[in-house]
């Protein structure tokens, strides 16, 4: 493993994180509604679980999912139902003024970040595919741990920057003005992603 492998992996991570998936969408929504601290806490939770999935892929967890398809289906179904629950809650509370709602504390945001990535087994399959393409097959345990740690740092930095950018007064005021529309669009997107995860192969 050399620097070129790490750079290629980080480019793949940047493309994956920035794609309009549930993790990115909920991270932005959390920062806008609950503030920078909650957004950063969610980003840390997302990064911790993503790095755990990557380390699991490096240790061969995707083989377990292949050998026992029911395990993959079970995790996938739970993840889809969780996304649908978040979408329903977001739609239901779209017209509730932010001042009257319950702001998400940092600890809750961190746990939600963990759950969002924990309930997405596609993460381990994606990681396995990327890792096979980028890294040599004969890596030792220390190199595998370094790759997982690199992902954790990368994701925390990414979501930290996102939290700082989206927690500005201008961004928050814009969100407050259009809260009902933003929340309902986000709910529809999350619901669609949940249904895709539930019924997709």
C-alpha positions as CSV (number, residue, x, y, z in Angstrom):
1,X,0.0,0.0,0.0
2,X,1.3,3.5,-0.9
3,X,0.2,7.1,-1.0
4,X,-1.4,6.7,-4.4
5,X,-3.8,4.0,-3.0
6,X,-4.9,6.3,-0.2
7,X,-5.4,9.2,-2.6
8,X,-7.5,7.1,-4.9
9,X,-9.5,5.8,-2.0
10,X,-10.2,9.3,-0.7
11,X,-11.4,10.4,-4.1
12,X,-13.8,7.5,-4.2
13,X,-15.0,8.5,-0.6
14,X,-15.5,12.1,-1.6
15,X,-17.7,11.1,-4.6
16,X,-19.7,8.6,-2.5
17,X,-20.2,11.0,0.5
18,X,-21.2,13.9,-1.7
19,X,-23.8,11.9,-3.6
20,X,-27.4,12.7,-2.6
21,X,-27.9,9.8,-0.2
22,X,-29.6,9.6,3.2
23,X,-26.5,10.3,5.2
24,X,-25.7,13.6,3.4
25,X,-29.3,14.7,3.3
26,X,-30.0,14.1,7.0
27,X,-26.7,15.7,8.0
28,X,-27.6,18.9,6.2
29,X,-31.1,18.9,7.6
30,X,-29.8,18.3,11.2
31,X,-27.3,21.2,10.9
32,X,-30.0,23.6,9.6
33,X,-32.6,22.6,12.2
34,X,-30.5,21.8,15.3
35,X,-27.3,23.8,14.8
36,X,-23.6,23.2,14.2
37,X,-22.9,21.0,17.2
38,X,-25.6,18.6,16.3
39,X,-24.5,18.5,12.7
40,X,-20.9,17.8,13.7
41,X,-22.0,15.1,16.1
42,X,-24.0,13.4,13.4
43,X,-21.1,13.6,11.0
44,X,-18.9,11.9,13.6
45,X,-21.5,9.2,14.1
46,X,-21.7,8.6,10.3
47,X,-17.9,8.5,10.0
48,X,-17.5,6.0,12.9
49,X,-20.0,3.6,11.4
50,X,-18.7,4.0,7.9
51,X,-15.2,3.2,9.0
52,X,-16.5,0.2,10.9
53,X,-18.2,-1.1,7.7
54,X,-14.9,-0.5,5.8
55,X,-12.9,-2.4,8.3
56,X,-15.5,-5.2,8.3
57,X,-15.2,-5.3,4.5
58,X,-11.4,-5.6,4.8
59,X,-11.9,-8.5,7.3
60,X,-14.3,-10.2,4.9
61,X,-17.8,-9.4,6.2
62,X,-19.1,-9.3,2.6
63,X,-18.4,-13.0,2.4
64,X,-20.9,-13.5,5.3
65,X,-23.6,-11.6,3.5
66,X,-22.9,-13.6,0.3
67,X,-23.0,-16.9,2.2
68,X,-26.1,-15.9,4.3
69,X,-28.3,-13.8,2.1
70,X,-31.0,-13.6,4.8
71,X,-28.6,-11.6,7.0
72,X,-28.2,-9.0,4.3
73,X,-31.9,-8.9,3.7
74,X,-32.6,-8.5,7.4
75,X,-30.2,-5.6,7.8
76,X,-31.4,-4.0,4.6
77,X,-35.0,-4.2,5.6
78,X,-34.4,-2.7,9.0
79,X,-32.5,0.1,7.4
80,X,-35.2,0.8,4.9
81,X,-37.9,0.9,7.6
82,X,-35.7,3.3,9.6
83,X,-35.4,5.7,6.7
84,X,-39.1,5.5,6.1
85,X,-39.7,6.3,9.7
86,X,-37.4,9.4,9.5
87,X,-39.2,10.4,6.3
88,X,-42.6,10.1,7.9
89,X,-41.5,12.1,11.0
90,X,-40.0,14.8,8.8
91,X,-43.1,15.1,6.7
92,X,-45.4,15.2,9.8
93,X,-43.3,17.9,11.5
94,X,-42.8,20.0,8.3
95,X,-45.2,22.8,9.4
96,X,-44.2,22.8,13.1
97,X,-42.3,26.0,13.8
98,X,-38.7,25.2,14.8
99,X,-39.1,27.0,18.1
100,X,-41.9,24.6,19.1
101,X,-40.2,21.5,18.0
102,X,-37.6,19.5,19.9
103,X,-34.1,20.3,18.9
104,X,-31.8,17.4,18.4
105,X,-29.1,17.2,21.1
106,X,-25.6,16.3,20.0
107,X,-25.8,12.9,21.6
108,X,-29.0,12.0,19.8
109,X,-27.5,13.3,16.5
110,X,-24.4,11.1,17.0
111,X,-26.5,8.0,17.7
112,X,-28.7,8.7,14.7
113,X,-25.6,9.0,12.5
114,X,-24.5,5.6,13.8
115,X,-27.9,4.1,13.1
116,X,-28.2,5.5,9.6
117,X,-25.0,3.9,8.4
118,X,-25.4,0.8,10.5
119,X,-28.7,0.0,8.8
120,X,-27.2,0.3,5.4
121,X,-25.5,-2.9,4.5
122,X,-24.8,-1.6,1.0
123,X,-22.0,0.3,2.7
124,X,-20.0,-2.8,3.3
125,X,-20.6,-4.1,-0.3
126,X,-19.5,-0.7,-1.7
127,X,-16.5,-0.7,0.5
128,X,-15.5,-4.2,-0.5
129,X,-15.8,-3.3,-4.2
130,X,-13.8,-0.2,-3.9
131,X,-11.1,-1.8,-1.7
132,X,-10.6,-4.7,-4.1
133,X,-10.1,-2.3,-7.0
134,X,-7.8,0.1,-5.2
135,X,-5.7,-1.8,-2.7
136,X,-3.4,-4.8,-3.0
137,X,-4.8,-8.0,-1.6
138,X,-1.9,-8.9,0.8
139,X,-2.3,-6.1,3.3
140,X,-1.6,-6.7,7.0
141,X,-3.8,-5.8,9.9
142,X,-2.0,-2.5,10.6
143,X,-2.6,-1.4,7.0
144,X,-6.3,-2.3,7.2
145,X,-6.7,-0.4,10.5
146,X,-5.0,2.6,8.8
147,X,-7.4,2.6,6.0
148,X,-10.4,2.5,8.4
149,X,-8.8,5.3,10.5
150,X,-8.2,7.3,7.3
151,X,-11.9,7.0,6.4
152,X,-13.0,8.1,9.8
153,X,-10.8,11.3,9.7
154,X,-11.9,12.0,6.1
155,X,-15.6,11.7,6.9
156,X,-15.3,13.8,10.1
157,X,-13.5,16.5,8.3
158,X,-16.0,16.5,5.4
159,X,-19.1,16.6,7.7
160,X,-17.4,19.1,10.0
161,X,-16.9,21.4,7.0
162,X,-20.5,20.8,6.0
163,X,-21.8,21.6,9.5
164,X,-19.8,24.9,9.6
165,X,-20.9,25.9,6.1
166,X,-24.6,25.1,6.7
167,X,-24.8,26.6,10.2
168,X,-24.3,30.2,9.1
169,X,-27.0,32.7,10.0
170,X,-27.9,33.2,6.3
171,X,-28.3,29.4,5.7
172,X,-30.4,29.0,8.9
173,X,-32.6,32.0,8.1
174,X,-33.2,30.7,4.6
175,X,-34.2,27.3,6.0
176,X,-36.6,28.8,8.6
177,X,-38.3,30.8,5.8
178,X,-38.8,27.6,3.7
179,X,-38.9,25.0,6.4
180,X,-42.2,23.3,5.4
181,X,-41.1,23.0,1.7
182,X,-37.6,21.9,2.5
183,X,-38.7,19.3,5.1
184,X,-41.3,17.8,2.8
185,X,-38.9,17.6,-0.2
186,X,-36.4,15.9,2.1
187,X,-39.1,13.6,3.4
188,X,-40.0,12.6,-0.1
189,X,-36.4,11.9,-1.1
190,X,-35.7,9.9,2.1
191,X,-38.9,8.0,1.6
192,X,-37.9,7.1,-2.0
193,X,-34.4,6.0,-0.9
194,X,-36.0,3.9,1.8
195,X,-38.4,2.2,-0.7
196,X,-35.5,1.7,-3.1
197,X,-33.4,0.1,-0.3
198,X,-36.4,-2.1,0.8
199,X,-37.4,-3.4,-2.7
200,X,-34.1,-3.1,-4.6
201,X,-31.9,-6.1,-5.1
